[in-house]
C-alpha cells in the first residue's frame, strides 16, 4: 500500500516521512534568489543527519520533509554559532550529497543531488518563494526518540504482534507514550494508566501492579515487550518503575488469541527503552513533598562507528516517605541493554532489569458503615517498629529478529524472571473477618509475615509475512509460545486469632504504637495455618496461534485468527517446601481450549474507521478451594464495536468503543475458609460499557490526552448471594483530561509549557457484597516547565502539582489479597508538589 503526501509523491510504508512541526518559512534554492531571514544561534551536536535535522527544525522554526531512507546512514558534523536558516541548512547538508528545494505545492523537501557535488545545491526546477506556509499530513513520530513530545501513537505491537497501523486494526488499543509519562512525572505505571479509559488501580499492601480493566482484575499479570510475567504467590514483580519505559500499551478485551492466559478485561504491555542509533545522554533530579528524592539517568548510542553495536543504560534511584504515617520507600532500578546488528537483516537485543525496593507495607484504612472511616487519611494502623519489607526482581530478556526480505521475518523473544518479596505487618485479625468493632472503633490485630519467590521462563517464536492473492493483501502471523513458572510462598505469625495486647483504637491510636521487638520475634516463631503454611505453585502453558489480516480495496480490513492452548496449573501445600512440592502433582489440573478472534474494519476515508470484533478467551485459574482442589478455567466472550478517527491532519487520534463482555468461573475470596488463599468461583459476571480515548495535538501548541468510560458490571449467575451485585472498585462513570500548552507565539516565552489535568471517578462499591461504597471524586493536577538550550545541551526545569485543590478521596480497596476489603481502603495522596531539573545532550 502507498500513500500520497505533500507534493503528491507516493511513499512506500517502509519509509517514514518526517514532518517537523515548527516554523513558518521555506528554504530557498540559492542565496541569490532566497529572501533574507533572521540570524539565530544554533547548537547542534555531531551525529546522525536525521537527528541534526530535527534539532535544526526546532532551533530555526522551519519545516522540513524527508524520507528516512534518504538520510539513513548519513552523518552530520553538527553546527555551532550564529547563522541564518539557509546557511545553517547548507552547512548541515554539506558533504551529504543532498540538496533542498521548495515546490509550487508549498512543501520543502530534501532530495539527492543530480550532480556530482558534495554541496547542497538546489534542484534545477526549484522555485524561490518570499514566504509560504508548509501544509502536509502530520506523520508518525518515532516513539523511541527521547526528544519526542508527541502524545499521539499510531502503531502498537500488542494488538496484532505486527506493525499494522491502529487505524487499520479492528480492536481497541490505547498507548501512553513517554512524552506523557515525562510531562506528568509519574514513577509508577499506576499513575500513568489514569489516562486510559476503563483502567482502575487495585493495589495490595500499597504495592503492586494489579489493575481492573473493563471491570475485571488482571491479577498483576503485566506483559513486558510482549511476554507475560508470571504472578506467583507473593513473588511476582510487584512494581514497574517508569524510568526504563518507552510506552505503556493497553489492549482492551480478551487477548488470549495471541498471548494465552490473560484476563478478559484487557492486557497491559510495557515497552522498554531500546538502544539508540544516535548518542543521547540525560540526567534528571526530582525532589518534592514527603522527603521525595528521585534521580534518573539515561544514556545510549552506537558503540561502533558503523552502528552495528548499540547500547542503552537507564535507571533510577528513589527515596521518599509518604503522607501515610510510618510508610517509606527506598528503590533502585538499573536497565542495561545492547543491540547487535549481525547483518543487514539480522539483529539481537539483550536487555536486563535489576530492581530492589525496601518498603513499609500499608493495608490502608477500615470502613465504618457505608463509607471509609472518618479518620485522617495519614493515619496508619500498623506500627512504627514494624520491620521493612523487600521486593526485588531480575529480568533477563532477548529479542532476535531475522528478515528474509522486506515482506517475511522470523522473531524470537525470551524472558527469564527471578523475583522475591517479603513483608511484615501488624494486620487486622481476623484479616478476613470482623476485626473492627464499628461501634467502639477498636480493631483487633496480630503480627503476620509472608514471603514468596518466583522463577519463570517465557518464550515465543513468530513468523510474519506479507503477500498478495488476487485482489487481496495478506499480513499473516503464525506463532508458538511457552511459559513455565514455579512459585513458593510461606507465612508465619497469626492473621486469624487476635492478640488482645495489640488492639488499637482507630480514633486514638497513639497509645498502641511502639510494639516491643520481642513480641514480633515471639509471634513470628509460630504459624497459624500449620501444617499448610508452605505452598508451591506450578504453571505450564503451551500455545499455537495464527492470524491473517486481509485487506481489500485499501478500505476493508478483516482480521481472523485462533489459538489452541494446553495449560497445567496446580498448587501444593505442606509443613515445608519439600512437603508442598510432594503434594503438588495431585493438584495439577490440565485444560485445553481453542480461542478464536474475528474482527472487521471499514475505512471509508483515511481519517475514519468503523470496526467490530468477537472473541473468546481462556484463562486458567490459579486459585484453589478450601479443600485444596484446583478451580475450573475461566472462559470469557466479548462483542465490541467502535469508531476510530484521526483529525487535525492526523495529529489527533480518537477511539470510541462499545463492548459487551462476560466471564465464567470468576474467583473471589472464600471468607468461610481458614486459608487466606482459598477461592470460590462465583459463576458468571458481565461487563458492558462505552469508552472514549483521545490523544495527540490540536494545534502546534496544544496537546492533550483524555478518556471517558461508562462501565456497567453485574454478577449475573451465582449461588452465594452475589447475583445482581456490582463488581467492586468499578465506577459507573470515570474520565480524565490532561492538557499541555507550549507557548510559541511570544518569542520571549519560547520554551515555556504549562498544563492542567483533571481525573474523576464516580461512586464505587468497595467489596463483592456491595456492603459499602467509596465516594466519587474529582482531582486536579497542574504543571509548568521551561526549556532552553545551553550550547549543545537542553535544560528543562519543571514543577508538577498533584491534587492541586487538596481534596480527600479514596482510590480503591484491597482485592482480598491480605485483608478483607472493609479493612483495606486506600486513600489518594493530598496536595503534593514535585520539582525537577533535567539535562539532555
C-alpha positions in Angstrom: 0.0 0.0 0.0 1.3 3.5 -0.8 0.2 6.9 0.5 0.2 10.3 -1.1 2.0 13.0 0.7 2.6 16.8 0.4 3.8 17.0 -3.2 1.9 14.0 -4.4 4.8 11.7 -4.4 4.0 8.1 -3.4 6.0 6.8 -0.5 6.2 3.1 0.5 5.1 2.3 4.0 8.6 1.1 4.7 9.7 4.8 4.5 8.7 7.2 7.2 8.0 10.8 6.1 9.2 13.0 8.9 7.4 16.4 9.2 8.9 18.7 11.8 6.1 20.9 13.0 7.8 24.1 13.7 8.5 27.3 11.8 6.8 29.2 9.0 9.2 29.9 6.2 10.7 27.7 3.5 14.3 27.4 2.4 15.1 28.9 -0.9 17.1 27.4 -3.8 20.1 29.6 -3.7 21.5 32.5 -1.8 20.9 34.8 -4.8 17.2 34.0 -5.1 16.3 33.5 -1.4 14.7 36.0 0.8 16.9 37.1 3.8 15.8 35.6 7.1 16.7 36.2 10.7 20.1 35.1 12.1 19.8 32.8 15.1 22.1 30.8 17.3 22.5 27.1 16.7 23.8 24.4 19.0 23.5 21.1 17.1 25.9 18.3 18.1 27.6 16.0 15.6 25.6 12.8 15.0 23.2 11.3 12.5 21.8 13.7 9.9 18.2 12.8 10.8 18.8 13.9 14.4 20.6 17.0 13.3 17.7 18.0 11.0 15.3 17.6 13.9 17.4 19.9 16.1 17.7 22.3 13.1 13.9 22.5 12.8 13.4 23.1 16.5 16.0 25.9 16.6 15.3 27.6 13.3 11.5 27.3 13.3 11.5 25.9 9.7 9.6 22.9 8.4 11.4 20.1 6.6 10.0 17.0 4.9 12.2 14.0 4.1 12.1 10.2 4.0 14.2 8.3 6.5 15.5 6.2 3.7 17.1 9.3 2.1 19.1 10.1 5.2 19.7 6.6 6.5 23.4 6.1 7.4 24.3 9.8 6.8 26.1 11.8 9.5 26.4 15.5 10.2 29.3 17.3 11.7 26.9 19.4 13.7 26.6 23.2 13.9 27.6 25.8 16.4 27.2 29.6 16.1 25.1 32.3 14.5 23.7 31.7 11.1 20.6 32.4 9.0 18.4 29.4 8.5 19.6 28.8 4.9 23.3 29.0 5.8 22.6 26.6 8.7 20.8 24.1 6.5 23.6 24.2 3.8 26.2 23.5 6.5 24.3 20.6 7.9 23.9 19.1 4.5 27.4 19.7 3.4 29.1 16.5 2.2 25.8 14.5 2.4 25.1 14.6 -1.4 21.6 16.0 -0.6 20.0 19.2 -1.8 16.9 21.1 -0.8 14.0 22.6 -2.7 10.7 24.4 -2.4 8.0 23.5 -4.8 4.9 25.3 -6.0 2.7 23.0 -3.9 4.1 24.7 -0.8 6.3 21.9 0.7 10.0 22.0 1.5 11.8 18.7 0.8 15.3 17.2 0.7 16.4 15.2 -2.3 19.5 13.6 -3.7 21.7 15.8 -5.8 21.6 15.1 -9.5 25.2 16.4 -10.0 28.4 15.0 -8.6 28.8 17.6 -5.9 29.0 17.5 -2.1 27.4 20.9 -1.7 23.7 21.2 -1.0 22.7 22.8 -4.3 19.0 23.3 -5.3 17.4 21.3 -8.0 17.0 22.9 -11.4 13.3 23.4 -11.1 13.5 24.9 -7.6 11.1 27.8 -7.1 12.1 30.8 -4.9 9.3 31.9 -2.6 9.3 35.0 -0.5 7.1 33.5 2.1 4.9 30.4 2.3 3.1 28.1 4.7 4.0 24.4 4.5 1.0 22.2 4.7 1.2 18.4 4.7 0.0 15.4 6.7 1.5 15.0 10.1 3.5 11.8 10.0 4.4 9.4 12.7 6.9 10.4 15.3 9.5 7.9 16.3 8.4 6.5 19.7 12.0 5.6 20.6 13.1 9.3 20.1 13.9 10.5 23.6 13.2 14.1 22.4 9.7 13.3 21.1 6.9 15.4 22.6 4.1 13.8 20.6 1.1 12.4 22.6 -0.3 10.6 19.6 0.8 7.0 18.8 -0.4 5.3 15.6 1.1 1.8 16.0 1.3 -0.7 18.8 2.5 -4.3 18.7 0.2 -5.6 21.4 -2.9 -5.6 19.1 -1.6 -7.9 16.4 2.1 -8.5 17.1 2.7 -6.7 13.8 3.4 -3.1 12.7 -0.2 -2.6 11.4 -1.4 0.9 12.0 -4.1 1.2 14.7 -6.5 2.8 12.2 -6.5 -0.5 10.3 -6.8 -2.7 13.4 -10.3 -3.8 14.5 -9.6 -3.8 18.2 -9.5 -1.1 20.8 -5.9 -0.3 22.0 -4.6 2.8 23.8 -1.0 3.9 24.3 0.6 6.1 26.9 3.8 7.4 25.3 7.0 8.5 27.1 6.0 12.2 26.3 3.0 11.9 28.6 4.9 10.0 31.3 7.6 12.6 31.3 5.2 15.6 31.4 3.3 14.1 34.3 6.5 12.8 36.1 4.9 9.6 37.1 7.3 7.0 38.7 4.7 4.2 38.7 2.6 2.8 35.8 -0.4 3.0 38.1 -0.4 6.8 37.7 0.3 6.7 34.0 -2.7 4.4 33.3 -5.1 7.0 34.8 -5.0 8.4 31.3 -6.7 5.3 29.8 -10.4 4.7 29.8 -11.7 1.7 31.8 -8.5 1.1 33.8 -8.5 1.3 37.6 -5.7 0.5 40.1 -6.1 -2.3 42.6 -3.0 -2.4 44.9 -2.4 -4.6 47.8 -0.4 -3.5 50.9 0.1 -0.3 49.0 2.2 -2.0 46.3 1.7 -4.0 43.2 0.6 -3.7 39.6 -2.8 -5.1 39.8 -5.4 -3.3 37.7 -9.1 -3.6 36.8 -9.7 -3.3 33.1 -13.3 -3.2 31.8 -14.5 -4.3 35.3 -12.2 -7.4 35.7 -9.0 -7.7 37.6 -5.8 -8.6 35.7 -4.3 -10.1 38.9 -0.9 -8.4 38.5 -0.3 -10.1 35.1 1.7 -7.5 33.2 3.3 -8.1 29.9 6.8 -6.8 29.1 7.8 -6.4 25.5 5.1 -8.9 24.5 5.9 -11.6 27.1 4.0 -12.2 30.3 5.4 -12.0 33.8 4.2 -14.9 36.0 2.1 -13.9 39.0 3.3 -16.1 41.9 2.1 -16.2 45.5 3.6 -13.0 46.8 6.6 -13.4 44.5 5.6 -11.6 41.3 7.4 -8.5 40.1 5.2 -6.2 42.2 6.3 -2.9 40.8 7.3 -1.3 37.4 9.3 1.8 37.5 8.8 4.1 34.5 12.5 5.0 34.3 13.0 2.3 31.7 9.7 2.6 29.8 9.2 3.8 26.3 5.4 3.4 26.4 2.6 1.5 28.0 0.0 -0.2 25.8 -3.5 -1.3 26.9 -5.2 -3.8 24.6 -8.9 -3.9 25.6 -10.9 -7.1 25.8 -9.8 -10.8 25.8 -6.4 -11.2 24.2 -5.8 -14.9 24.6 -5.7 -15.5 20.9 -2.1 -14.1 20.8 -1.0 -14.1 24.4 -2.6 -17.1 26.1 -3.6 -16.8 29.7 -4.9 -13.3 30.2 -7.8 -11.7 32.0 -10.8 -10.8 29.7 -10.8 -7.1 30.5 -7.6 -6.5 28.7 -3.8 -6.7 28.6 -1.2 -4.2 29.8 2.1 -4.4 27.9 5.0 -2.2 28.9 7.6 -1.4 26.2 11.1 -0.8 27.5 13.7 1.5 26.1 15.9 0.1 23.4 19.5 1.0 22.3 19.8 4.1 20.2 21.4 4.9 16.8 22.4 8.4 17.9 24.2 9.4 21.1 21.9 10.6 23.8 22.5 11.4 27.5 20.2 12.7 30.1 20.4 13.3 33.9 17.4 14.3 35.9 17.0 15.2 39.6 13.5 15.3 41.2 12.5 16.4 44.7 9.2 17.0 46.4 6.8 16.6 49.2 7.3 14.0 52.0 11.1 13.9 51.5 10.8 12.7 47.9 14.1 12.4 46.1 14.5 10.7 42.7 17.5 10.6 40.4 17.1 9.3 36.8 19.7 8.7 34.1 19.6 7.6 30.5 22.5 7.1 28.1 22.6 5.4 24.8 24.1 5.4 21.3 26.5 3.5 19.0 29.4 1.6 20.3 31.0 1.1 16.9 31.3 3.6 14.1 29.2 1.5 11.7 26.4 1.3 14.3 26.5 -2.5 14.3 26.6 -2.4 18.1 24.4 -0.1 20.1 23.8 0.3 23.8 21.4 1.9 26.3 21.7 2.3 30.1 18.9 3.8 32.0 17.8 3.7 35.6 16.6 5.5 38.7 17.1 5.8 42.4 14.2 6.9 44.6 13.8 7.6 48.3 10.7 9.0 49.9 8.4 9.0 52.9 4.6 9.2 52.5 1.6 11.1 53.5 0.8 7.8 55.3 2.4 7.5 58.8 5.4 5.1 59.1 5.3 4.4 55.3 8.6 4.8 53.3 10.3 3.6 50.2 13.8 3.2 49.0 14.2 1.9 45.4 16.9 1.4 42.8 16.4 0.2 39.3 19.1 -0.4 36.6 18.4 -1.3 33.0 21.3 -2.0 30.6 20.6 -3.3 27.1 22.7 -4.0 24.0 21.7 -4.5 20.3 24.0 -6.4 17.9 23.2 -5.9 14.2 24.7 -9.2 13.0 23.9 -8.2 9.4 21.7 -6.0 7.3 18.6 -8.2 8.1 19.5 -9.8 11.4 19.8 -8.3 14.9 19.8 -9.5 18.5 19.0 -7.4 21.6 19.8 -8.3 25.1 18.2 -6.4 28.0 18.5 -6.8 31.7 16.5 -5.2 34.5 17.6 -5.2 38.1 15.1 -3.9 40.7 15.4 -3.7 44.5 12.9 -1.9 46.8 12.8 -1.6 50.6 9.3 -0.5 51.7 6.9 -0.5 54.6 3.7 -2.4 54.0 0.4 -0.5 54.2 -3.1 -2.1 54.3 -4.9 1.3 54.4 -7.9 2.3 56.4 -11.1 0.5 57.5 -14.7 1.3 56.5 -17.5 2.0 59.0 -21.0 1.6 57.9 -21.3 2.6 54.2 -18.2 4.7 53.9 -14.5 4.8 54.8 -13.9 5.6 58.4 -13.9 9.3 59.2 -10.3 9.4 60.4 -7.3 11.3 58.9 -6.0 9.7 55.7 -2.5 10.0 57.1 -3.3 7.6 60.0 -1.6 4.2 59.9 -3.0 1.3 61.9 0.3 -0.6 61.6 3.2 0.2 64.0 6.4 2.3 63.7 8.5 -0.7 64.9 7.4 -3.0 62.1 10.4 -4.2 60.1 10.6 -3.0 56.5 9.8 -5.4 53.7 11.7 -6.1 50.5 10.7 -6.5 46.9 13.3 -7.4 44.2 13.5 -8.9 40.8 15.9 -9.6 38.0 14.6 -9.8 34.4 16.7 -11.1 31.5 15.3 -10.8 28.0 16.4 -11.3 24.4 14.8 -10.2 21.2 16.1 -11.9 18.0 14.8 -10.9 14.5 15.8 -12.0 11.1 14.2 -10.5 8.0 14.3 -12.8 5.0 13.3 -9.9 2.8 11.1 -6.8 3.0 8.0 -9.0 3.5 8.9 -12.0 5.6 10.6 -12.2 9.0 11.0 -14.5 12.0 11.2 -13.3 15.6 12.1 -15.0 18.8 11.6 -13.4 22.3 12.7 -14.8 25.6 12.3 -13.6 29.2 13.6 -15.1 32.4 12.1 -13.8 35.7 13.6 -14.2 39.1 11.7 -12.4 41.9 11.2 -12.4 45.6 9.0 -10.5 48.0 8.7 -10.4 51.8 6.8 -8.2 54.1 5.9 -8.0 57.8 2.9 -6.0 59.1 0.6 -5.7 62.1 -2.6 -6.6 60.4 -6.3 -6.8 61.5 -7.1 -10.2 63.0 -9.0 -12.0 61.7 -7.7 -10.4 58.5 -10.8 -11.5 56.5 -13.4 -11.3 59.3 -14.8 -8.8 61.8 -11.6 -7.4 63.2 -13.1 -3.9 63.8 -15.8 -3.1 66.3 -17.5 -0.3 64.4 -19.3 0.9 67.5 -16.2 1.4 69.6 -13.6 1.9 66.9 -11.4 -0.9 68.5 -9.6 -3.0 65.9 -8.1 -6.4 66.9 -4.7 -7.1 65.4 -1.8 -9.5 65.3 1.6 -9.8 63.6 2.0 -11.5 60.2 4.8 -12.2 57.9 4.8 -13.5 54.3 7.5 -14.3 51.7 7.4 -15.6 48.2 9.6 -16.2 45.2 9.1 -16.9 41.6 11.2 -18.4 38.8 9.7 -18.2 35.4 10.6 -18.6 31.7 8.6 -17.4 28.8 9.4 -17.5 25.1 7.7 -17.3 21.7 8.5 -17.8 18.0 6.7 -15.7 15.4 6.7 -15.9 11.6 5.2 -12.9 9.9 4.8 -12.3 6.2 3.0 -10.2 3.6 1.8 -11.3 0.2 -0.9 -10.7 -2.4 -3.6 -13.1 -3.5 -5.7 -11.9 -6.4 -7.2 -8.6 -5.3 -6.4 -9.1 -1.6 -3.4 -8.2 0.5 -2.5 -10.5 3.4 -0.4 -10.0 6.5 -0.1 -13.3 8.3 1.3 -14.4 11.6 2.0 -17.9 12.8 3.4 -18.5 16.2 4.2 -20.7 19.2 4.8 -19.7 22.8 5.7 -21.5 26.0 5.5 -20.4 29.6 6.8 -22.2 32.7 6.6 -20.7 36.2 7.4 -22.1 39.7 6.5 -20.1 42.8 7.0 -20.7 46.5 5.1 -19.0 49.3 5.5 -19.1 53.1 3.7 -17.5 56.0 4.5 -17.0 59.7 2.7 -15.3 62.6 -1.1 -15.1 63.1 -3.6 -13.4 60.9 -6.7 -15.2 62.3 -6.6 -15.0 66.1 -6.2 -11.5 67.6 -3.7 -10.7 70.3 -5.6 -8.6 73.0 -2.4 -6.7 73.7 -2.3 -5.4 70.2 -5.8 -4.0 70.0 -5.9 -0.4 68.7 -8.4 2.5 68.8 -8.6 3.8 65.2 -9.7 7.2 66.5 -6.9 7.5 69.1 -4.1 5.0 68.1 -1.1 6.6 69.8 -1.3 4.6 73.0 -0.9 1.4 70.9 2.1 2.4 69.0 5.6 1.0 69.9 5.2 -2.8 69.9 8.2 -4.4 71.6 10.6 -6.1 69.2 10.4 -9.3 71.4 6.7 -9.6 70.5 7.5 -9.6 66.8 10.0 -12.3 67.3 7.8 -14.4 69.5 4.7 -14.2 67.3 6.6 -14.8 64.0 8.1 -18.0 65.5 4.6 -19.6 65.1 2.4 -20.4 62.2 -1.4 -20.2 62.4 -2.0 -22.3 59.4 0.4 -25.2 60.2 1.0 -27.7 58.7 -0.1 -26.0 55.5 1.8 -22.7 55.7 4.2 -23.6 52.9 2.9 -23.6 49.3 4.4 -24.2 45.9 2.6 -23.4 42.6 3.4 -24.6 39.1 2.2 -23.2 35.8 3.0 -24.6 32.3 1.4 -23.2 29.2 1.8 -24.1 25.5 0.1 -22.3 22.7 -0.2 -22.4 18.9 -1.7 -19.4 17.2 -2.3 -18.0 13.8 -3.7 -14.7 12.4 -4.4 -13.3 8.9 -5.0 -9.6 8.3 -6.8 -9.3 4.9 -7.1 -6.0 3.1 -9.5 -5.5 0.2 -9.7 -2.3 -1.9 -7.5 -0.4 0.6 -10.6 0.2 2.7 -11.9 -3.1 4.1 -9.8 -5.0 6.7 -10.7 -8.4 8.0 -8.8 -9.9 11.0 -9.2 -13.5 11.7 -7.3 -15.9 13.9 -7.3 -18.5 16.6 -5.2 -20.2 19.3 -5.1 -23.6 20.8 -3.8 -23.9 24.4 -2.6 -26.6 26.6 -2.4 -25.5 30.2 -1.4 -27.0 33.5 -1.8 -25.4 36.9 -1.6 -26.6 40.4 -0.7 -25.7 44.0 0.6 -28.0 46.7 0.7 -27.2 50.4 2.5 -28.7 53.4 4.6 -28.1 56.5 7.7 -27.4 54.4 8.6 -26.6 50.8 9.6 -30.2 50.2 6.3 -31.4 51.6 4.3 -28.9 49.5 6.2 -30.0 46.4 5.4 -33.6 47.0 1.7 -32.7 47.3 1.8 -30.7 44.1 1.2 -33.5 41.5 -2.1 -34.5 42.9 -3.4 -30.9 42.5 -2.4 -30.4 38.8 -5.3 -29.5 36.6 -5.0 -29.8 32.8 -7.1 -27.8 30.4 -7.2 -27.4 26.6 -9.2 -24.8 24.7 -9.5 -23.2 21.3 -9.9 -19.4 21.4 -11.0 -17.7 18.1 -11.0 -14.0 17.2 -12.7 -12.3 14.3 -12.7 -8.6 13.5 -13.7 -6.4 10.6 -12.9 -2.7 9.9 -14.0 -0.4 7.1 -12.1 2.7 6.4 -14.2 4.9 4.0 -11.7 7.8 4.4 -8.2 7.8 5.7 -9.3 9.7 8.8 -12.2 7.4 9.8 -12.6 3.7 10.6 -15.6 1.7 11.7 -14.9 -1.7 13.3 -16.3 -4.6 15.2 -14.9 -7.8 16.7 -15.9 -11.0 18.5 -13.5 -13.1 20.6 -13.4 -16.0 23.1 -10.6 -16.4 25.7 -9.3 -19.0 28.1 -7.8 -18.1 31.5 -6.8 -20.9 33.8 -7.5 -20.2 37.5 -4.5 -20.4 39.8 -6.9 -20.4 42.8 -7.8 -23.4 45.0 -10.8 -24.3 47.0 -10.7 -24.7 50.8 -10.2 -28.4 50.2 -7.1 -27.8 48.0 -8.8 -28.6 44.7 -7.9 -26.5 41.6 -10.5 -24.3 40.2 -12.0 -24.7 36.7 -10.7 -22.4 34.0 -12.2 -19.0 33.3 -14.0 -18.6 29.9 -14.8 -15.2 28.5 -16.6 -13.9 25.4 -16.7 -10.3 24.1 -18.6 -8.4 21.4 -17.2 -5.0 20.5 -18.0 -2.2 18.0 -16.4 1.2 17.6 -15.1 4.1 15.6 -11.6 5.3 15.2 -10.6 8.7 13.7 -7.6 10.9 13.0 -8.3 14.6 13.0 -6.3 17.9 12.5 -4.1 16.5 9.8 -3.7 13.1 11.6 -2.2 14.9 14.7 -5.1 13.8 16.9 -6.3 10.2 17.3 -9.6 9.1 18.9 -11.3 5.7 19.6 -14.9 5.3 20.7 -16.0 1.7 21.6 -19.0 -0.2 22.9 -18.5 -3.6 24.3 -20.4 -6.5 26.0 -18.1 -8.9 27.9 -18.9 -12.0 30.0 -16.7 -14.1 32.2 -17.5 -17.5 33.7 -15.9 -19.1 36.8 -15.0 -15.7 38.4 -12.9 -16.3 41.6 -13.4 -14.5 44.9 -12.1 -14.9 48.4 -13.7 -17.7 50.4 -14.3 -15.9 53.6 -15.5 -19.0 55.4 -12.2 -20.9 54.8 -9.3 -20.8 57.3 -6.9 -20.5 54.4 -6.4 -16.8 53.3 -5.7 -18.0 49.7 -8.8 -20.2 49.4 -11.0 -19.0 46.5 -14.5 -19.9 45.3 -15.9 -19.4 41.8 -19.0 -17.1 41.9 -20.3 -18.2 38.5 -20.7 -15.6 35.8 -20.1 -11.8 35.7 -20.9 -9.3 32.9 -19.4 -6.0 32.0 -20.6 -3.7 29.3 -20.0 -0.1 28.5 -18.8 2.8 26.4 -15.3 4.1 26.2 -13.7 7.1 24.6 -9.9 7.8 24.3 -8.3 10.8 22.6 -4.7 11.8 22.3 -2.5 14.0 20.2 -2.2 17.6 19.2 -5.0 20.0 18.2 -2.6 22.8 17.2 1.1 23.3 17.1 0.9 24.5 20.7 -2.0 22.5 22.3 -1.6 18.8 23.1 -4.0 16.5 25.1 -4.7 13.0 26.2 -8.2 12.2 27.6 -10.6 9.4 28.3 -14.1 8.6 29.4 -15.6 5.3 30.5 -19.2 4.2 31.3 -18.9 0.7 32.8 -21.9 -1.3 33.9 -20.9 -4.5 35.8 -23.0 -7.2 37.3 -22.8 -10.7 38.8 -25.2 -12.5 36.5 -25.1 -16.0 37.9 -24.1 -17.0 41.4 -25.2 -19.3 44.3 -23.7 -17.4 47.3 -25.8 -14.3 47.4 -23.8 -12.1 45.0 -26.2 -12.4 42.0 -27.2 -8.9 40.8 -24.3 -7.2 42.7 -21.9 -4.8 41.0 -18.2 -5.7 40.7 -16.1 -3.9 43.3 -14.0 -0.9 42.7 -15.6 -0.2 39.3 -17.2 3.3 38.9 -20.1 3.6 36.6 -18.6 6.9 35.2 -14.9 7.8 35.1 -12.7 10.1 33.0 -9.6 12.1 32.6 -8.3 15.1 30.6 -4.6 16.3 30.5 -3.8 19.4 28.5 -0.3 20.8 27.6 0.2 24.2 26.0 3.5 25.1 24.5 4.0 28.9 24.2 5.3 29.6 20.7 3.6 32.9 19.7 5.7 35.0 22.1 9.4 34.9 21.3 10.4 35.9 24.8 8.4 32.9 26.2 9.5 30.3 23.7 10.3 27.2 25.7 7.6 27.7 28.2 5.0 24.9 28.6 2.2 24.5 31.2 -0.8 22.3 31.6 -3.7 21.1 33.7 -5.1 17.6 34.3 -8.4 16.5 35.8 -9.3 13.0 36.9 -12.7 11.9 38.1 -14.4 8.7 39.2 -17.9 8.1 40.4 -19.0 6.2 43.4 -17.7 2.6 43.6 -18.7 -0.4 45.7 -15.9 -1.4 48.0 -16.4 -5.2 48.2 -18.2 -8.0 46.2 -21.2 -7.9 48.6 -21.6 -4.1 48.0 -21.7 -3.5 51.7 -20.0 -0.1 51.5 -19.1 2.5 48.9 -16.1 4.7 48.1 -17.4 8.2 47.3 -16.8 9.8 43.9 -14.1 12.4 43.4 -12.5 14.9 41.1 -8.8 15.6 41.3 -7.0 18.5 39.6 -3.3 18.4 38.7 -1.0 21.0 37.1 2.5 21.5 35.8 4.7 24.2 34.3 8.1 23.7 32.5 10.7 25.9 30.8 13.2 24.5 28.3 16.3 26.3 26.9 19.5 25.4 25.1 22.9 25.9 26.7 25.4 25.1 24.0 24.8 21.6 22.8 22.6 20.7 25.8 18.9 21.2 26.6 18.0 22.1 30.2 14.4 21.7 31.5 13.1 22.9 34.8 9.6 21.7 35.8 7.1 21.9 38.7 4.2 19.4 39.0 1.4 19.7 41.5 -0.8 16.7 42.1 -4.2 17.2 43.8 -4.0 20.9 43.4 -7.2 21.6 45.4 -6.1 19.2 48.2 -9.3 17.0 48.0 -9.7 13.9 50.1 -10.5 10.9 48.0 -10.1 7.1 48.0 -8.6 5.1 45.1 -9.6 1.5 45.8 -9.8 -1.3 48.3 -7.5 -4.3 48.8 -8.6 -7.1 46.5 -8.8 -9.8 49.3 -5.1 -10.4 49.0 -4.1 -9.6 52.5 -7.1 -8.1 54.3 -10.8 -8.0 53.7 -11.9 -5.0 51.6 -13.7 -3.4 54.5 -10.4 -3.3 56.3 -8.2 -2.1 53.4 -9.3 1.2 51.9 -6.5 3.1 50.1 -6.7 6.9 50.2 -5.3 9.1 47.5 -2.5 11.5 48.3 -3.3 15.1 49.3 -1.7 18.1 47.6 1.8 17.0 46.5 4.5 19.2 44.9 7.3 17.9 42.8 10.2 19.9 41.2 12.7 18.6 38.6 15.7 19.6 36.7 16.6 17.6 33.5 19.7 18.0 31.4 19.9 16.4 27.9 22.6 16.4 25.3 
